[in-house]
Amino acid sequence: MYCNFYGLKERPFNVTSDPAFFFASRQHEEALSHLIYGVTQRKGIIVITGEIGTGKTTLCRLFLSQLEESRQKTKTAFILNPHFSDIQLIEAIVKDFGINTKNDCRTSFFRELNQFLLREAQNGNNSILIIDESQNLQPNQLEQIRLLSNLETEKDKLIQIILVGQPELNRKLDLYELRQLQQRIMVRYNITSLDGDELKKYIYHRLDVAGSKKIKFSEEAIEGITEFSGGTPRLINIICDRALLAGFVAETSLIDTRIINRCRQELGSYTLQNQETS
């Protein structure tokens, strides 16, 4: 609606996980480095956590796109939301790796997956499984993940497993019955919110990617966005998108504190409620 007015190629503050808009904050760079290290060194299980809206899924998509661009010999499976039964989870992993199974049963899934991983390892490929929203996994499903991590040769793990989720994932992993899985986690990183200076850079980074040169946010507006969002990227996107719409209606390219305050009032508690159910 407002793109033509501002001269934008696309909306800069969509809440979708688009790697093109990835902002390399200090923490996101460190998280990416942990992913690259864990996978290239074949550490087995990697855990990345962060609150809702801190950019975990975007980070995963960027990581996968970098693997493709570097033409590393990898095979990947990406499970976005593991609301499955035990056998459905294994089936989803097998299918996402592109494996065709003769029988739809647990034994067949594990056998075919093991054979696939062995072939890929013999061909010099590294196989990577990413499970997003891993805090939704039940303890018995996490135990299945541990069994997958046992697939190995004499020298290397056959599959690198990346568990991505909200902080509740760490509490679940600390359960006594998952202590064997806990011992196999070799790399961990927790992403927190952007600080004030990074928040401002984040906003202008997204505007720049979208092709805008004339939109300006006043310092007071930045402060209001910081108070509203707490530095959470998704909340920053939500209020900035609403602010650009308000600026379009007012026919101004300057987003000031008056616009931000009005947007904060309009969004109210809806945003937090929406986050809790997302």
VENFENJO-V937060 format. One line per field, one symbol per residue. ss: DSSP state (H for helix, E for strand, C for the rest). psi: psi as a letter, one per 20 degrees, with the letter a starting at -180 (. if undefined). burial: b if it has 9 or more other C-alpha atoms within 8 Angstrom, else e. A space follows every 10 residues. Layout:
# VENFENJO-V937060
ss = ???
psi = ???
burial = ???
This chain:
# VENFENJO-V937060
ss = CCHHHHCCCC CCCCCCCCHH HCCCCHHHHH HHHHHHHHHH CCCCEEEEEE CCCCCHHHHH HHHHHHHHHH CCCEEEEEEC CCCCCHHHHH HHHHHHCCCC CCCCCHHHHH HHHHHHHHHH HHCCCEEEEE ECCHHHCCHH HHHHHHHHHC CECCCCECEE EEEEECCHHH HHHCCHHHHH HHHHEEEEEE ECCCCHHHHH HHHHHHHHHH CCCCCEECHH HHHHHHHHHC CCHHHHHHHH HHHHHHHHHC CCCEECHHHH HHHHHHHCCH HHHHHHCC
psi = gigggikqhr pikqjqmohh jppmrghhgg gghgggghgh jliepppprq rpjjkghggg hgghhhgghi kqnqpqpooh nlmrrghhgg ghgghhikpp qhqmrggggg ghgggghggg hhjjqppppp orliiipqhh hhhhgghhii orahhqphpp popparhhgh hhhiqgijhg ggiiohpqpp parqrgghgg hgghghgghi jpiipqpqhh ggghhggghj jogghggghh ghhhghhghi lqiooahggg hggghhgcig ghghghj.
burial = eebeebebee bbbeeeeebe ebeeeebbbe bbebbbebbe ebbbbbbbbb bebbbbebbb bbbebebeee eeebbbbbbe bbeeebbebb bbbbbbbebe eeeeebebbb ebbbebbbeb beeebbbbbb bbbbbbbebe bbbbebeebe bbeeeebbbb bbbbbbbebe ebbbeeebbe bbebbbbbbe bebbeeebbb ebbebbbbbb bbeebebbee bbebbbeebe bbbbbbbbbb bbbbbbbbee eebbbbbebb bebbeebeee beeebeee
